[in-house]
Amino acid sequence: MRFFIAMVSHETNTFSTIATDHRQFEARELRYGGELLEAYRATGTCLGGMIDEATARGIALAPSLAAAASPAGRVTKAFHEEAKARLVADLKSAGPLDGVLLDLHGAMVPEGLDDGEGDLLRAVRGVVGDRMPIAVTLDFHANLSDDMVRLATLLHGYKTYPHVDMAERGREATVRLADVVAGRIRPTVAFRRPAMLPPIAGQLTTRGPMRRLYDMADTMERDPRVVTVSVFAGFPLADIRDAGLSIYVVTDGDPDLAERLADDLERTAWEHRREFLHQAPPVADAVARALAVDGRPVILADIADNTGGGAAGDGTEILRELLRLRARETTVACLWDPTAAQACARAGVGATLTLDVGGKVDDRHGAPVRVTGRVRTLSDGRFVHKGPMMRGLEGRLGATAVLEVDGVKIILISHRWQTLDPEMIRFVGIEPERERILVIKSSVHYRAAFEPIVHTIIEVDAPGLSSSNLARFTFVNVRRPIFPLDDL
């Protein structure tokens, strides 16, 4: 067998003013051809799982491109068309193929379109025709569209949040695609999209309503007639019609069974919809609680300023309060401020300088904070993920500096990246376990690697575009009525 393989991934926060252009993809991930195979082999990613499973099964791969950018505003039309053109050209020149493996996100919103993945799948179908099987991995936060369901043969969503099963989903997609090619399964699909828009911080799968739904899905998948079950929590900060929770069930030639199982999951999701609602203390209360804890480290989770949800990553309100209260042995990880990082680099290690940090992107994450501090560390921002997520994959934060201000160490980065791995702190010479307080800019992903090493976690209701308080946002395009925007 021979499969085409590619990745185009972006989670679009339509409330963000940061355009996701070619430079944003270059800063995160943009690889072509055989470089894709070498970079992702044996990594904890969907592509890594696809490559490793194909190698184990003797399946040849025809690689195209791997493109990913940190979540932000709409993907520019120019880049979307560029990526689509590359996919189409590579497909046309790939030679004989038995199937197509695509690692997509499911919440990409390009300029002028609501459904980036549906548009890419339509282009792929235009080349390979209706009969060639296409298997797709999708993020847990995918906003599933009718076109994604119709144009793909199989969809495989992550089953965990934090996303610690990406490689497993890549392997599963590869196995199932081979099964379809060999005629061992005949996929029949049921799809549901209840009127639910779950807030991000209420979506974690270790407990709560998503754990309930995936326990049901796990039981369903033990039936040999069931091929795969995915419950997509959805990405609520994409103001598009199809945003929100969805259910996708595939059986082997048994459409009635697929429909019954999808109905059961939809009914359960709706009955427990209020369990998705989430509350966190405001900044002053959260910081006071952290300072009162007897034990270390304490995480102040800046869940509303998570670049992994499209926020700026330069929010300042927690930092401002920590400085006001003269906190010590504290690290803020990580603040996106290329200008401040470059100023530190020009000053050099050991220099003392006064500058404004953070609050430069918009008025949704707090105003800049003027600080005077000493440059403690400088780095090129390269590290390797060693936590449960993306293990083995290189991270690139760009020019990075640690500015120490009265006992508070601020990690300044030049490329937007969610703080989901302690290596993002260790690589600049700070041992997170020894700190009294860690400010972590992440909504849920940080839990996978940080929970085992911290004493206490306090989520903070600070300003920001990844807030789980959906009342802060003006939705125009999402279908209505929908919970919790409407009292259903």
Residue, then its C-alpha position, 0 to 999 in steps of 0.5 A: m500500500r501507498f498513502f499520501i500524507a500531509m498536515v495543515s493545522h490551525e485553531t482560529n480564534t475569530f476574535s483575535t486581531i493577530a492575522t495568521d499569515h505565512r510568517q506565523f506558520e514559519a515561526r511554528e511549523l512549515r516543512y515540505g516533502g521528506e523533511l516531514l517524515e524525518a521531523y515527525r518520526a517517533t514523536g508524540t503527534c498525529l503525524g508521528g503515529m501515522i509515520d510509525e504505524a505505516t513503517a511497521r506495516g510496510i506502507a509507503l508514504a508520499p509526503s507533502l507538507a506539514a503546516a501549523a501555526s499557533p492559534a490566533g486570528r483568521v488564516t490569511k487567504a494567501f496562505h490558505e490558497e498556498a497550502k491548498a495549491r501545494l496539496v493539490a500539486d503534490l497529489k497530482s504528482a504523487g503517482p499511484l496511491d491507495g489512500v490519503l492520510l491528513d492531519l487537520h485541526g477542524a477549527m481553521v477559519p480562513e479569510g472569506l471561509d468558515d470551514g477551512e478543512g472542508d475546503l481542503l478536503r474538497a480540493v483533495r477529492g477533486v484530485v483523487g475522486d470519490r472512491m479513494p479513501i481519506a482518513v483524517t485526524l482532527d483535534f478534540h476542539a474541531n468544529l465539525s462541519d457537514d463537508m468534513v463528514r461527507l468528504a472524509t471516509l473516516l475522521h478520528g478525533y483526539k479522545t483526551y484534553p490535555h491531548v496526550d493521545m495524538a500519536e495513538r490517533g495517528r496510528e488508529a487512522t493509519v490502521r483503519l485506512a488500511d482496513v478500508v483499502a483492504g475491504r475489511i471494513r465498510p464505514t457507515v457514519a452517524f453525526r450529531r451537532p447538539a445546540m451546545l458551545p462548551p467553554i474551554a476550561g470545562q472541557l477537560t477529559t479527566r473528570g466532568p461531562m467529557r469524561r462521562l461521554y468518553d466513558m460511554a464512547d469507550t464502552m461503545e468501541r468494545d463492540p466489534r461492529v463499532v469502528t470508532v467514536s469521537v466526541f468533539a468538544g468544539f472550539p467556542l471562540a470561532d464565531i462560525r455557524d458550526a462551532g460547538l460540540s459534535i458527535y461522530v460514530v462509525t460502524d462497520g456496515d451497520p447504519d442503524l447501530a451508528e444512529r442509535l449510539a449517536d443518539d445516546l451520546e447526544r442525549t447524555a451530552w445535553e442532559h449534562r450541559r450545565e456541567f460544562l460551565h466554569q468559574a474561576p476567582p478574579v486576579a486579586d483573589a487568586v493571587a492572595r490565595a496563592l501567596a497564602v498556600d503553604g507548599r510549593p509550587v503553586i500554579l496560577a493558571d492564566i487560562a484566559d491568556n492561552t496562546g493555545g486558544g488564540a489569546a495574545g500571550d502578553g496578558t499582564e494583570i496577574l504579573r501586575e498584582l504579583l509585583r504589587l504584592r512583592a511576590r518572591e520566588t515566582t516565574v511568569a511563563c511565558l510572556w509573548d513580547p518580542t520587543a522586550a526580549q530583543a531589548c534584553a538581548r541588546a542589553g546583555v546578561g547581567a544588565t539592568l534595564t527599564l522597559d514596558v512588558g506585555g499588553k502590546v497586542d490589544d486592549r483585551h489582555g491588560a495594559p503594559v507594565r513598566v518594570t526595572g529588572r536584571v537580565r538573567t538569561l538569554s536563549d535562542g528559544r530552542f528546546v525539546h518537548k519531554g512531557p506527555m504532549m508532543r514528546g520528542l518534537e522541537g519547540r521554537l520560542g524565538a529570541t528568549a530572555v529571562l528578566e528578573v524583577d524584584g524576585v519575579k522572573i519573567i520569561l519573555i518569548s518571541h514566538r507565541w507558544q502555550t506553556l504546556d511543558p516544564e521544559m519551557i521553564r527548565f531550558v532557561g535555567i529555572e527549576p519549576e519545582r523550586e519556585r513558590i509560584l508559577v504563572i502558567k499561560s495555558s487553559v488545560h494542556y499544562r495539567a498533563a505535565f505540571e500536575p505531577i510536580v506541583h502542590t496546588i493549581i489555582e485557575v484565574d479569571a483574568p482578561g483575555l481572548s481564551s476566557s471561558n466566560l463566553a459572556r465577554f464575547t459578542f457572537v454574531n455568526v454561531r447558530r442560535p439558540i445555543f447553550p450557554l449563550d442562550d438559556l436552554 
